[in-house]
Amino acid sequence: MSLTSHKKVIKGNNLRTSYTLTQGYLDGVEHKKSSFFTPRDENDNVSLLVVHNISLPAGQFGGEHISDLFLGKINAEAHPSFAELAELQVSAHCLIRRDGSIIQYVSFNDKAWHAGVSCFDGRDKCNDFSIGIELEGSDDIDYEDAQYLQLAHLAHSLQQHYPLISNDNIVGHCDIAPGRKTDPGKAFKWHYFHQCLQELNASTCLFDIK
């Protein structure tokens, strides 16, 4: 996949070239507010962006199961694998669906419960200083172009609001919880994501988002 070989037009219900924030929420995207969060402390300077994946049931896309999980109302009887999720309290700041559209669950001003036991650059409890972004996907299934583009645009916008999130501070869940987590998995093309982010940072991104 090359950024310079051709021009893509990606369509989605809320794809944008940049985002503004109001009280920690992205303007112009769908908000489904989760109660699974903790207010950030004054010293919790956001400096890390963590990329995850999720699909419910595993390897299947679409539907409302992911949102139901983050909102604490998943139906344990909807699928055999959901029984162990019924009492789970977990959330992410945002989900990027297969078409590139975003749902936000937790304000960036608060800590979403996404990282679990984790460490980055010698610092534990990554929820304290990170933003968690879920991609609707699986470790071994190719992600959609729209998801890469949306993640790059979202990361770029977040870097404007949280300048401590350098490009080196955008990592996978596997990087902060090695041996325990594997997402976003081998299917995620980090080089492609960073190419697009570099294009955005240089204000020469070749993608039109409409």
C-alpha positions in Angstrom: 0.0 0.0 0.0 1.5 3.4 -1.0 0.4 6.8 -0.1 1.9 8.4 -3.2 0.7 6.0 -5.9 -2.9 6.9 -5.9 -5.6 9.0 -4.2 -8.3 7.5 -2.1 -11.7 8.8 -1.2 -13.1 7.2 1.9 -16.7 7.6 2.9 -18.1 7.2 6.4 -20.8 8.8 8.5 -18.4 11.0 10.5 -15.0 11.1 8.8 -13.3 14.4 9.1 -9.9 15.8 8.3 -9.5 17.3 11.8 -11.3 17.4 15.1 -12.1 19.9 17.8 -12.8 19.1 21.4 -15.4 20.4 23.8 -14.9 19.3 27.4 -12.8 16.4 26.3 -15.3 15.2 23.7 -14.8 15.2 19.9 -17.2 17.5 18.2 -19.3 15.9 15.4 -19.0 12.3 16.3 -21.4 9.9 18.1 -21.2 10.0 21.8 -22.3 7.1 24.0 -21.2 8.0 27.5 -19.9 5.2 29.6 -19.9 5.2 33.4 -16.7 3.2 33.4 -14.2 5.9 33.9 -12.2 7.7 36.6 -11.5 11.5 36.6 -7.9 12.4 35.8 -5.8 13.9 38.6 -4.2 17.3 38.1 -0.8 15.6 37.5 -2.1 13.1 34.9 -0.7 14.8 31.8 -1.8 12.8 28.8 1.3 11.6 27.0 0.4 8.2 25.4 -2.0 6.9 22.8 -2.8 3.2 23.0 -4.2 1.3 20.0 -6.4 -1.7 20.7 -8.7 -4.0 18.8 -12.0 -5.6 19.7 -14.7 -7.6 18.0 -17.8 -9.2 19.5 -18.2 -12.1 19.0 -14.5 -12.6 18.2 -13.8 -12.1 14.5 -17.3 -10.8 13.7 -18.1 -7.1 12.9 -21.1 -4.9 13.1 -23.9 -4.7 15.6 -24.0 -3.0 19.0 -22.2 -5.6 21.2 -19.1 -3.5 21.6 -21.0 -0.5 22.7 -23.1 -2.6 25.0 -19.9 -3.9 26.7 -18.5 -0.4 27.2 -21.9 0.7 28.6 -22.2 -2.2 31.0 -25.3 -3.7 29.4 -24.1 -6.6 27.2 -26.6 -9.4 27.0 -24.8 -12.5 28.4 -27.2 -14.7 26.5 -26.6 -13.2 23.1 -23.5 -15.4 22.5 -21.8 -18.2 24.5 -18.6 -16.1 24.8 -20.5 -13.2 26.4 -21.1 -14.9 29.7 -17.7 -14.0 31.0 -18.2 -10.4 29.9 -21.4 -9.7 31.7 -19.8 -8.4 34.9 -16.8 -6.9 33.2 -16.2 -3.1 33.7 -14.1 -1.9 30.8 -14.2 1.1 28.4 -12.2 2.9 25.8 -12.2 6.5 24.9 -13.2 5.8 21.3 -14.0 3.0 18.9 -13.2 3.3 15.2 -15.6 1.0 13.3 -14.9 -0.8 10.1 -16.2 2.1 8.0 -14.0 4.6 9.8 -16.8 6.1 11.9 -16.1 7.0 15.5 -18.0 6.4 18.7 -16.7 8.2 21.8 -17.5 6.7 25.2 -15.3 8.6 27.7 -14.1 12.2 27.8 -10.3 12.6 27.2 -10.4 14.6 30.4 -11.1 11.3 32.2 -9.4 7.9 32.4 -11.0 5.2 30.4 -10.5 1.6 31.7 -8.7 0.2 28.7 -5.1 -0.6 29.6 -5.3 -2.9 32.7 -2.0 -3.9 34.2 0.4 -2.0 32.1 3.7 -0.1 31.9 5.2 2.4 29.4 8.7 3.9 29.6 9.1 2.7 33.2 5.7 4.1 34.3 2.9 1.8 35.5 -0.8 2.3 35.4 -1.1 3.6 31.8 -4.7 4.5 32.2 -3.5 7.5 34.2 -1.8 9.2 31.3 -3.1 7.6 28.2 -5.9 7.7 25.6 -7.3 4.4 24.5 -8.6 3.9 20.9 -10.2 0.7 19.9 -10.3 -0.5 16.3 -13.1 -2.8 15.4 -11.0 -5.7 14.3 -9.0 -8.8 15.1 -5.3 -9.6 15.4 -5.2 -11.6 12.1 -7.9 -9.9 10.0 -6.8 -7.0 7.7 -8.0 -3.6 8.9 -9.8 -1.3 6.5 -8.2 1.7 4.8 -10.9 3.9 6.4 -9.7 2.8 9.9 -6.1 3.7 9.2 -7.0 7.1 7.8 -9.4 7.9 10.7 -6.9 6.8 13.3 -4.2 9.0 11.7 -6.5 12.0 11.6 -7.7 11.4 15.1 -4.1 10.9 16.4 -3.0 14.1 14.6 -5.8 16.1 16.2 -5.1 14.7 19.6 -1.4 15.6 19.2 -2.5 19.2 18.8 -4.4 19.1 22.1 -1.9 16.9 23.9 1.6 17.7 22.6 3.2 15.1 24.9 1.8 12.4 22.6 4.8 12.2 20.3 4.8 9.7 17.4 6.9 7.4 19.5 4.2 7.5 22.2 1.6 5.9 19.9 1.8 2.2 20.7 -0.2 -1.0 20.8 -1.8 -2.6 23.8 0.8 -5.4 23.2 3.6 -2.9 23.9 2.3 -1.8 27.3 1.2 -5.3 28.4 3.6 -7.7 26.7 2.8 -11.4 27.2 -0.7 -10.5 28.4 -2.1 -8.7 25.3 -1.4 -9.0 21.6 -3.6 -6.3 20.0 -3.8 -4.6 17.6 -2.0 -7.7 16.2 0.1 -8.7 13.3 -2.6 -7.5 10.9 -2.1 -3.9 11.9 0.3 -2.2 9.5 2.2 0.2 11.7 4.4 1.5 8.8 1.3 2.5 6.8 -0.3 4.2 9.8 2.9 6.2 10.5 3.2 7.1 6.8 -0.2 8.7 6.8 0.4 10.4 10.1 3.7 11.8 8.8 1.9 13.1 5.7 -0.7 14.8 8.0 2.0 16.3 10.2 3.7 17.7 7.1 0.3 19.1 5.9 0.6 17.1 2.6 -1.7 14.2 3.3 -2.9 12.8 -0.1 -6.2 11.5 1.2 -9.5 13.2 0.8 -12.1 12.4 3.4 -15.7 13.2 2.5 
